[in-house]
Amino acid sequence: MGQPRTLQQVLDKWSANAEKRFKARCEMFKIGYPPSRLQLLAFKTEKLIEVWGASKTGRYHYLTTYPILAASGTVGPKQREGDRQVPEGFYRLNALNPNSRFHLSIKIDYPNADDIRRSTLPRNQMGGDIFIHGNSVSIGCLAIGDEAIEELFCLAAQVPAKHRQIWIAPVDFRKEPNWRMPGATPAVQALHLRLKTRLNSFIR
């Protein structure tokens, strides 16, 4: 096992790849590079993560899409530790790990206040450690491959943590507005309606 990598070492090695992927589109939309705000939209059924960027004010603009190479579970929110579900809802990207077992990783702040409020379990039984990461295997996380995580990690590292978000939805409600999850509780139905409503602000 080699020496741990620092965040700066990751940026020195791969930030040029992120710039090549994102800078021209950011400049085209006049939002600057790196963008001041970063929004990811993840769709379980479609197995896609869309990347959107914005300046300090104004609307978000579509930058690129990454395929999700692996994500365990089915539609519906994560309920408990060990259920292998990917969460659903509105999350912050609150930490970057340059020494992940899966190359690089970006932490999703599950469970957030909304998850805790909706749960019938104690906080310590709800699970955690949910990431977007490299490689192509995953249990409860979103794996997008090593090249993609290098780009996305370096982009995220240049955006203030308070302005990095990911929304995770069971389907892309912009394309499937009538989709309903069979057997969903009223609380989950309400969450999906919020996702559907807010996703309508992200139209290419």
JOQUI-V544819 format. One record per residue. RES is the residue in one letter. PSI is psi as a letter, one per 40 degrees, with the letter a starting at -180 (999 if undefined). Layout:
((RES:PSI) (RES:PSI))
//
This chain:
((M:h) (G:a) (Q:i) (P:i) (R:i) (T:i) (L:d) (Q:d) (Q:d) (V:d) (L:d) (D:d) (K:d) (W:e) (S:d) (A:d) (N:d) (A:d) (E:d) (K:d) (R:d) (F:d) (K:d) (A:d) (R:d) (C:d) (E:d) (M:d) (F:e) (K:f) (I:e) (G:i) (Y:h) (P:i) (P:i) (S:d) (R:i) (L:h) (Q:h) (L:i) (L:h) (A:h) (F:h) (K:d) (T:d) (E:e) (K:f) (L:i) (I:h) (E:i) (V:h) (W:i) (G:i) (A:i) (S:a) (K:d) (T:i) (G:a) (R:i) (Y:i) (H:i) (Y:h) (L:d) (T:i) (T:h) (Y:h) (P:i) (I:h) (L:d) (A:h) (A:h) (S:i) (G:a) (T:a) (V:i) (G:i) (P:i) (K:h) (Q:d) (R:i) (E:h) (G:e) (D:e) (R:e) (Q:i) (V:h) (P:i) (E:h) (G:a) (F:h) (Y:i) (R:i) (L:g) (N:e) (A:i) (L:h) (N:h) (P:e) (N:f) (S:i) (R:d) (F:f) (H:c) (L:i) (S:i) (I:h) (K:h) (I:h) (D:f) (Y:h) (P:h) (N:a) (A:d) (D:d) (D:d) (I:d) (R:d) (R:d) (S:i) (T:e) (L:i) (P:i) (R:d) (N:e) (Q:e) (M:e) (G:a) (G:a) (D:f) (I:h) (F:i) (I:h) (H:i) (G:a) (N:a) (S:f) (V:i) (S:i) (I:g) (G:e) (C:a) (L:h) (A:h) (I:e) (G:i) (D:d) (E:d) (A:d) (I:d) (E:d) (E:d) (L:d) (F:d) (C:d) (L:d) (A:d) (A:d) (Q:e) (V:h) (P:h) (A:d) (K:e) (H:f) (R:h) (Q:i) (I:h) (W:h) (I:h) (A:i) (P:d) (V:i) (D:g) (F:e) (R:d) (K:d) (E:g) (P:d) (N:e) (W:h) (R:i) (M:h) (P:h) (G:e) (A:i) (T:i) (P:d) (A:d) (V:d) (Q:d) (A:d) (L:d) (H:d) (L:d) (R:d) (L:d) (K:d) (T:d) (R:d) (L:d) (N:e) (S:e) (F:g) (I:h) (R:999))
//
